[in-house]
Amino acid sequence: MQRPAEPNATDAMRSRSEAIAFIVMAVALVIAPMFFYPVFLMKALCFALFACAFNLLIGYVGLLSFGHALFFGWASYVCAHAAKVWGFPPELAILSGAATGAGLGLIVGALAIRRQGIYFAMITLALAQMMFFFAVQAPFTHGEDGIQAVPRGKLLGLFSLGDQMTMYFTVLAIFLGCFLLIYRIINSPFGEVLKAIRENEPRAISLGYKTERYKLVAFVLSATFAGVAGATKALVFQLASLTDVDWPMSGEVILMTLVGGLGTLFGPVVGAFFIVTLENFLTTMGQWVFVVQGMIFVVCVLLFRRGIVGELAQRLRIKL
């Protein structure tokens, strides 16, 4: 009779599979511009980071937010305004977007975590829509025109981001750095408490953990990473618009996470690339793109509940 694997051996095997998957992903993204248009890849990386930020909240804490476009879109606006009007260099503009996401996350999280389940989700949606209508009216957002012609500037005063390849590798470095930070958070003692809250919050409370504090910190971290994604996207496309802060953006990041694999490390990345690629091929269909996305959502819920990466990891019996 085969003996079950020791816990240390299981952890080592999981770490090895995750390390190999990360190296494969990093190498593939480094050589990807040789085969694909850099702007398409940068868009996919920005959404992949956004999906990873959302997955940190729903996949590891069990909190479903319907308003994550709030942090993504407003970070985009602040970054664009900082770069164009205030003359911030790109690194400070992105940091200002991240700070915007963190600040809004603290406010929204403090209000929303008082409730659970559908009530939590609806509070985040209501606050996001409130800020959307504020974005429509606010003078500095320029309404439906958005903030256009955002200057990319020079990174650290040395590297011109006007060059597409320089911009691409800057976005790639931001994505990989944030990805590793999220990985560290998930696998830290703090991350283990988050997983305990997801599995059984009353038991975590009985063990002495102040779960509301943990959930608030996780919410702020998720909003911060979403802010980094939104700010980076504003520099990539040199544009911040209402599309980034509207509710369909929140639905899109949910779809990316579900398609890739909820609660998996690499699932949101795969889901983001899949959805962005699909949208790229279906641009001529107009509003029918949303119908196709809805069909994909239904198929995933009914047939592939673990998502692409989740199903793959289950079949290979590895942790991804």
C-alpha positions in Angstrom: 0.0 0.0 0.0 1.4 3.4 -1.0 2.1 5.8 1.8 0.7 9.3 1.6 3.3 12.0 0.9 4.7 13.8 3.9 3.5 17.4 4.4 7.0 18.8 3.8 7.4 16.8 0.6 4.0 18.0 -0.6 5.0 21.6 0.1 8.3 21.1 -1.7 6.5 19.6 -4.7 4.0 22.5 -4.8 6.8 25.1 -4.6 8.7 23.4 -7.3 5.7 23.2 -9.7 4.9 26.9 -9.0 8.6 27.9 -9.6 8.7 26.0 -12.9 5.4 27.6 -14.0 6.7 31.1 -13.1 9.9 30.6 -15.1 8.0 29.3 -18.1 5.6 32.2 -17.9 8.4 34.8 -17.5 10.5 33.4 -20.4 7.3 33.2 -22.6 6.5 36.9 -21.9 10.1 38.0 -22.6 10.1 36.4 -26.0 6.5 37.1 -26.8 7.2 40.5 -28.6 9.0 38.6 -31.3 5.7 37.0 -32.3 2.9 39.4 -31.1 2.2 43.1 -31.2 3.6 44.7 -28.0 0.6 46.9 -27.4 -1.7 43.9 -27.4 0.7 42.1 -24.9 0.8 45.2 -22.7 -3.0 45.4 -22.5 -3.1 41.7 -21.6 -0.5 42.2 -18.9 -2.4 45.1 -17.3 -5.6 43.1 -17.2 -3.7 40.0 -15.9 -2.4 42.1 -13.0 -6.0 43.5 -12.4 -7.3 39.9 -12.4 -4.6 38.8 -10.0 -5.5 41.6 -7.7 -9.2 40.7 -7.8 -8.3 37.0 -7.3 -6.4 37.9 -4.1 -9.7 39.1 -2.7 -12.2 36.5 -3.9 -10.0 33.5 -4.3 -8.1 33.7 -1.0 -10.5 35.6 1.3 -13.9 34.7 -0.3 -15.1 38.3 -0.8 -16.9 39.0 -4.1 -16.5 42.6 -5.2 -18.7 43.9 -8.0 -17.0 47.3 -7.9 -13.3 46.7 -8.5 -13.4 48.9 -11.6 -13.6 51.8 -9.1 -9.9 51.3 -8.1 -8.8 50.4 -11.6 -10.5 53.3 -13.3 -9.8 56.1 -10.8 -6.1 55.1 -10.5 -6.0 55.4 -14.3 -7.5 58.9 -14.1 -5.2 60.1 -11.3 -2.1 58.7 -13.1 -3.1 60.3 -16.4 -3.8 63.6 -14.7 -0.5 63.5 -12.7 1.5 62.7 -15.9 -0.2 65.3 -18.2 -1.1 68.2 -15.9 1.3 67.9 -12.9 4.2 66.8 -15.0 5.0 63.7 -12.9 7.6 61.2 -14.3 6.0 57.8 -15.1 7.2 56.1 -11.9 5.6 58.7 -9.7 2.5 58.8 -11.9 2.0 55.0 -11.4 2.7 55.3 -7.7 0.1 58.1 -7.4 -2.4 55.7 -9.1 -1.5 52.9 -6.7 -2.0 55.3 -3.7 -5.4 56.3 -5.2 -6.4 52.6 -5.3 -5.1 52.1 -1.7 -7.0 55.2 -0.4 -10.3 54.3 -2.1 -9.8 50.7 -1.0 -9.5 51.7 2.6 -12.7 53.8 2.4 -14.8 51.3 0.5 -13.4 48.3 2.4 -14.2 49.9 5.8 -17.8 50.4 4.7 -18.3 47.1 2.9 -16.7 44.5 5.2 -19.3 45.2 7.8 -21.6 43.0 5.6 -21.2 39.6 4.1 -22.2 37.8 0.9 -24.5 39.5 -1.5 -24.7 42.6 0.7 -21.0 43.1 0.6 -21.0 42.7 -3.2 -23.9 45.2 -3.7 -22.2 47.8 -1.4 -19.1 47.7 -3.6 -21.2 47.9 -6.7 -23.2 50.9 -5.4 -20.1 52.8 -4.4 -18.4 52.1 -7.7 -21.4 53.4 -9.6 -21.5 56.5 -7.4 -17.9 57.2 -8.3 -18.6 56.5 -12.0 -21.3 59.2 -12.1 -18.8 61.5 -10.3 -16.3 60.8 -13.0 -18.9 61.8 -15.6 -19.3 65.2 -14.0 -15.8 65.9 -12.6 -14.0 68.6 -14.7 -10.6 67.0 -14.6 -11.8 63.7 -16.1 -13.2 65.5 -19.2 -16.3 63.4 -19.1 -16.8 61.2 -22.1 -13.7 62.5 -23.8 -11.4 61.2 -21.0 -7.9 62.4 -20.5 -6.1 62.0 -23.8 -2.6 62.3 -25.1 -1.0 61.3 -21.8 2.8 61.6 -22.0 4.7 58.5 -21.2 7.8 60.4 -20.2 11.2 58.9 -19.3 11.6 56.1 -16.8 14.0 57.3 -14.0 14.8 60.2 -16.3 16.8 57.9 -18.6 14.7 55.5 -20.6 12.1 57.0 -23.0 8.8 55.1 -22.7 7.9 56.4 -26.2 9.7 53.4 -27.5 7.3 50.4 -27.6 9.8 47.8 -26.5 11.0 49.9 -23.6 7.4 50.4 -22.5 6.7 46.7 -22.9 9.6 45.6 -20.7 8.6 48.2 -18.1 5.1 46.9 -18.0 6.5 43.3 -17.8 8.7 44.3 -14.9 5.8 45.9 -13.1 3.6 42.8 -13.7 6.2 40.3 -12.6 7.1 42.3 -9.5 3.5 42.6 -8.4 2.8 38.9 -9.2 5.7 37.9 -6.9 4.4 40.2 -4.2 0.9 38.6 -4.5 2.6 35.2 -4.3 4.4 36.2 -1.2 1.3 37.5 0.4 -0.6 34.4 -0.3 2.1 32.1 1.1 2.8 34.2 4.2 1.3 33.6 7.7 -1.0 36.5 6.8 -2.1 34.6 3.7 -2.8 31.5 5.7 -5.1 33.4 8.0 -6.9 34.8 4.9 -7.5 31.2 3.7 -8.7 30.2 7.2 -11.2 33.1 7.0 -12.4 31.9 3.6 -12.9 28.4 4.7 -14.5 29.0 8.1 -14.7 32.5 9.5 -16.4 31.7 12.8 -13.6 29.2 13.6 -11.0 31.8 12.8 -12.7 34.2 15.2 -12.8 31.5 17.8 -9.0 31.1 17.5 -8.6 34.8 18.4 -8.1 36.4 15.0 -9.8 39.8 14.4 -11.1 38.8 11.0 -12.5 42.2 10.0 -9.0 43.7 10.2 -7.5 40.9 8.1 -10.3 41.3 5.5 -9.8 45.1 5.4 -6.0 44.8 4.8 -6.7 42.2 2.1 -9.2 44.5 0.5 -6.7 47.5 0.5 -4.0 45.3 -0.9 -6.3 44.1 -3.7 -7.3 47.7 -4.5 -3.7 48.8 -4.5 -2.7 46.2 -7.1 -5.8 47.1 -9.1 -4.7 50.7 -9.0 -1.2 49.8 -10.3 -2.8 47.9 -13.2 -5.1 50.9 -14.0 -2.3 53.4 -13.8 0.0 51.3 -16.0 -2.8 50.9 -18.6 -3.3 54.7 -18.7 0.4 55.1 -19.7 0.3 52.3 -22.2 -2.7 53.7 -24.1 -2.0 57.3 -23.1 -5.6 57.5 -22.2 -7.9 57.4 -19.2 -11.6 57.0 -20.0 -15.0 56.2 -18.5 -14.7 52.6 -19.8 -12.1 51.9 -17.2 -14.4 52.9 -14.3 -17.8 51.6 -15.6 -19.4 48.5 -14.2 -18.8 46.2 -17.2 -15.1 46.4 -16.3 -15.9 44.9 -12.9 -17.8 42.1 -14.7 -14.9 41.6 -17.1 -12.4 41.0 -14.4 -14.7 38.5 -12.7 -15.0 36.6 -16.0 -11.2 36.6 -16.4 -10.7 35.1 -13.0 -13.4 32.5 -13.4 -12.2 31.4 -16.8 -8.6 31.1 -15.7 -9.3 29.5 -12.4 -10.6 31.0 -9.2 -8.2 30.7 -6.2 -5.3 29.6 -8.4 -2.0 31.5 -8.7 -1.7 31.5 -12.5 -5.4 31.2 -13.4 -6.1 35.0 -13.6 -3.2 35.5 -15.9 -4.4 32.8 -18.3 -8.0 34.0 -18.1 -6.9 37.6 -18.8 -4.9 36.6 -21.9 -7.8 34.4 -23.1 -10.4 37.1 -22.7 -8.2 39.9 -24.2 -7.4 37.7 -27.2 -11.0 36.8 -27.7 -12.0 40.5 -27.6 -9.3 41.3 -30.1 -10.7 38.7 -32.6 -14.3 39.7 -32.0 -13.9 43.5 -32.3 -15.9 43.6 -35.5 -18.9 42.1 -33.7 -19.6 45.2 -31.6 -22.0 44.7 -28.7 -22.2 40.9 -29.6 -18.9 40.5 -27.7 -20.9 40.7 -24.5 -23.1 37.9 -25.6 -20.1 35.7 -26.4 -18.6 36.6 -23.0 -21.9 35.6 -21.3 -21.9 32.3 -23.1 -18.3 31.6 -21.9 -19.3 32.5 -18.4 -22.2 30.0 -18.5 -20.1 27.2 -19.9 -17.4 27.8 -17.3 -19.9 27.7 -14.4 -21.6 24.5 -15.7 -18.7 22.5 -17.1 -15.3 24.0 -16.0 -15.9 25.2 -12.5 -12.2 25.1 -11.7 -11.3 27.2 -14.8 -8.6 26.4 -17.3 -5.7 26.3 -14.9 -7.7 24.7 -12.1 -8.8 21.8 -14.4 -5.2 21.5 -15.7 -3.8 21.4 -12.2 -6.4 18.8 -11.1 -5.5 16.5 -14.0 -1.8 16.8 -13.5 -2.2 16.7 -9.7 0.0 19.7 -9.2 -0.5 23.1 -7.6 -0.8 26.1 -9.9 
